[in-house]
Amino acid sequence: MPDNPSARQLTYAEALREAQAVAMERDSSVYIMGLGVPDPKGIFGSTLGLQAQFGADRVMDMPLAENAMTGVAIGSALTGLRPIITHQRVDFAILALEQIINQAAKWHYMFNGRYKVPMVMRMIIGRGWGQGPQHSQSLQALFAHISGLKVIMPATPYDAKGMLIAAIEDDNPVVVLEHRWLYHIRDAVPEGYYTIPLGTARLVRQDKNAAVTIAATSYMVLESIAAARLLEQQGIKTEIIDLRTLRPLDETTILASVRRTGRLIVADTGGARFGISAEVISLVAERALANLKSPPRRVASPDYPTPSSPALADGYYPRGPHIAAAALEMLGRPIDPHMFDPPTDRRLDQPDNTFSGPF
């Protein structure tokens, strides 16, 4: 990720929009469809103006028929097109699981490589403003479990653009999970074409004196950075890994960091049980157990559905202080209970004061 503050800055949503525009300019077989794609708000701004730029035959709305339309996208991919289908919530994509799991993920294998399904499925995760149990789930572990799918979760605008272009060019079906609290963050993003290889993690922080590795997904990368700042106040250094791609998982980067630090915390937006955090910890237990100085820890969502009310949501979602507390506990250091005090300038179910609602 570029460190030059004078470089061109884009929001996460703008980076996604630009990635799709670049891909469509380079390849006439790329098209977009999804509920709300041509709407005035353009899926959080990520598809704004694309229909005017490329026409209604390449950028189109779709009816409330997720399974059927995902099947249309798969069929078009099998005939040589490269569809990008957007489900405004990952929860809505559940209606298309038969097509995703039994069809998109399987054709290349079932027909001995003679067919490919080069399609991208954008799905939105996230929370806040009463979205509740049917509109704010983080189901990445479900998709990462399926052989034949690639699953990515970019956490920065720079990665969002480069990884989405790479996903569109990939000959496999790729699930792109986007946390809606990321759409407004800004980053230096180069103009034009570039890609980031799928299957590679990013070292957000590296320090030869780090006492703990934090491996994080999506928005939890930002919470991990907040945790690292809290720990720095007590003289504790950390390494932070942005996993970026869940399948295929960058095992090399994870293992190398844990072997340096001897401690591992996995911070995930999804549930702890049977989830991404469990997979990463099992990898380390199998391959680097002798390097561990303390048991690994998971910081993830609790084992019940996501709530709607702000009062319940305030106690549901893990934050930076929870990650920091896990590290302090591993190191046998005291935990200040005031660390968990909520911010005074905003509600806990909004990332910052610029965030004005779920749409």
N, C-alpha and C positions, 0 to 999 in steps of 0.2 A: 504494500500500500504506500503510495507516495507520501513523503513527509513535508513537501513544499507547501507552506500555507498560502503562497501567492498563486498557486496553480488553480485552474478552473474548478469551481466547486459545484457539485450537483447534489440534490437530495437522492435518497435511495429510490424513490418512485421515479424521478427523472432519469436516473441511471438505467432502470429497468425499461423505461420507455425508449431511451436511446439505443439500448441493446437490441430491442426488437426492430427498430427502424434500420439500424445498421445491417442486421441479418436479412431483412426484407429487401433492402437495396442491393445486397450482394447476391441474393438467391431468390429468383422468382417463384420457387416452389414453396417458400415459407408463407404461411397465412395464419391469421389469428381468429379465434372465435371464443365466445364466452358471454355469460350473463353480465350485461352492463358494460361491455367493451366500448361501444360508441356513446355511452351516456355522457352527460355534461361533466360528471366528475371522473369518468374514465378509470374506474377501479383504483381509487386513491391517487389518481393522476398518472398511473403507470401506462395507460393506453390513450391519453389525451391527444387528439389531433391525428392519430394514425389512420383513421378511416378517411379523413379528408386528404391525407397525403398519399394513401395507397389504394383507395377505392373500396366500395362496399363489397366487392367480390373477394377481397383479400383480408378485410377487417370487418367482422360481422358479429352481431348479437346472436344469442341462441335461446331457444325456449327452455322452460323449466322441465327438462328431460335429460338429466345428467347422464344416465346410463346409455340412452340412445345416442346422444351427441358425442359421447366419448367413443362409442362404436363407429360413428361416422368419421371421427378423427383417425381412429385406427385403420379403417378401410382406406382412407385417403393416403395414409402413411405407407400402407402396403403397396399402393400403386405409384409411389414416387414423390408424393408431396411431403412437406415437413410442417405439420400443424403445431400450433401453440394453442392449447385449450386452457382457459382460466376458470377455475371454480372459486367464487368469491369467498368461500370459507372451505377449509379442509373438511368440515362437517358435511358440506353438500356433496363432496366427492365420494362419500360413503355410498351414495346411491349408485355410483358407477364402479363399485369394487369388482363386480363380475367381469366387466370389460377390462379393467386395469390388471387384475390378478390373473384371470384365466385366459385373456386374449393378448393384450399388449406385451405382457411379460413372458409369454410362452412361445410365440410364433417362431422366433429365430431358432429356438432349441428344437421345437417339434418338427420343423422341416429342415433340420440339418444345415442351418445357415443359409438356405436358399432365399429366405425372406427376412426382412428387417422392418422394424417399426420405429422410425426416427421421429418421435413425437415428444413434445414437452408439455407437461401438465403443471401449470402454476396453481398453487393452493395457498390460502392465507390462514395463518394461525395468529393467536394473540388474545388480548383480553381487554377489560375495561369497559366502563359505561354500561354495565348490566348486560353484557353479551350472553353470559350464562352457559349452562351445560351443553347446549346444542349449537353454539356459535363461537366457542373459544377454546376448543380442544387442541392439544398438540399431539398429533397421531403419527409422528415421524417413525416411531418404532414399528408401527403396523406396516408401513411401506418398506422400511429398511429390511424387514424380515423376508421379503419376497425376492427370490432369485429371478433375475432377468430385468429388474428395475435398478436404476441409479437414483440416488436420493441426495439432494444438496440443500444446504441451508445457509446461504450467504448472509453475513452479518454487517457488511459495510457497503456503501454505494459503489466503491471501486470493485469489490468482489462481485456485487450483484450484476454489474454490467459484463465483466469478463467471464463470469461463470455461466450467465444466461446465454451469451453468444456461443460458448463452448457446448452447452447443453443442446442448443438448436442444431449445431453441426454434428452432434453425436448421433450415431446410427442406432442407439438403444433408446428405449423410452426412459425419460428422465422426469422425476418428480421434483419440483422446485417449491420449497416451503418458505414463505415470506412472513415474517412477524410484522403485524401492522404498526407496532410501536417503532419500527425502524424506518417507516416511509418518510419521516420528516428529518432524519439525521442527515448531515452534510459531510462530504468527503471530497478530496481531490480526485477527479475522474478525467482521464485523458480523452481527447476527442478521437473520433474515428474507431477503427477496428483494433481490438486486442482480445485475447482469450486467457483464461486461467484454467490450467488442466484440472479436470475433475479427478477426485481421488487424492488430492493433496491438502493437508492441513496447513495452517499458518501460525507461526510463532509470533504472537502479539507482543509478548515480553519474554526476554531470555536473560538470565543472569547466572554466572558461574557459582554465585553464592546463594542461589535460591534454595529455600528450605522446603518448598512444596510446589507441585505442579497442579494447575487448575486447567482441566480440559472442559471446554464449554461449547454449547450449541446456540446459534442464533442470538436472540436478545440477551441471553445469559452471558454472552461475551462482554457486553457493556456492564452487567452487574459484577462480573469477575474483575473488571478493571476498577470498579468502585471498591470492591473488596481488597484488591491489591493496595489501593491508596490508604485504606484503613490499617492494613497490616504494616505498611511502611512507617506509619506513625509509631509503631512499636518495634521498629528495626527488623522486621521480617520481610525478606525478599521472596518474590514468587516468579514462577514461569507460567504464562498463560498460553494455552493452545486453543485457537479457533478451529474446531474440527472441520467446518465448512462442508465437507462431503461425508455423509454417513455410510453410503454404500457406493463404491468401495471405500472402506475405512483406511486412513493413512496410519497403519500400525507402526511403521518405522519411527515417525515423529513422536508418537505417544510414548513408545518404549524408550526411546533415547532420552526424553525429558525425565521420565520417571527414574531411569537409572542414574541420572544426574542428581535428582533431588531426594529420592527415596520415599516420597510421599505423594499421594494422588487424591485430588477432589474432582469429581465430575459434576458439572453444573448443567442441568438440562431443563428445558421448558416443559417437557413431558413428565409422565409419572415415573416414580422411582422403580416400581416393581416391573420386571420383565421389559425394561426399557433400554434406551441408549446408554444410560449410566451403568446399568448392569452389564451390558455387553463390553464396554470399555474396561470396567473393573475385572471382568472375567479374563479378558485378553492379558491384562497385567498380571493377574494371579497365575495364569498358565505360563507366561513367558518371562516374567521379571519378579517372581515372588521373592527370590533371594535378595533383591535390591531394596525391598520395602522395609522401612524403619517403623511403620505403624500401619494399622489396617486402613485401606482406602475408605473414602466417604462419598456418599451420594447426596447432592443437594438438588432436589427436584420437587415436582408437585406431589401433594399427598394423595392417598389412595381413596379418593372419592370424587364425584363429578364436580366440575368447576361451578362455583356459585354465581348467582346474579347480584345479590345485594352487596353494596359497598362494605357493610359491616363484616360480612363473611369473607368477601374477597380480600380484605385487608390482612386476614390471617391465613390466607390460602397460598399465595404466590411467594416463592422464595426470592430474597433480595440479596444485595451485596453483603449486608451484615451477617446473613446466615452463612454465606460462604466463608467470610472472615472468621466467624465463630467456629466453624468446622476446623479451620486451619489452627486456630488458637488451642482448641481442644486436643488436636493431634500433637501439638508441641508442648502440652502441659502448661499452657499459659492461662492466666485469669481472663474471664470474659466480662466486660463492662455491660450491664443490662441496658444502659442508656444508648448503647450502640443501635438498639432496635427501635428507638423512638422514631415515629413517622415524621416525614418532612413537614415543615410548617407552612410552606408556600404553595402546596398543591395537595390534591387527593392522591391516595396511594394507587387508585385505579386509573391515573393518567400519568404518562411518562414525564411530561413537563407542561408548563402553562400555555404553550402554543398548541397543544393537542386539544381540539375542541369537540371531539366525538368520534364514534366508530367509523363514520364515512368521510 
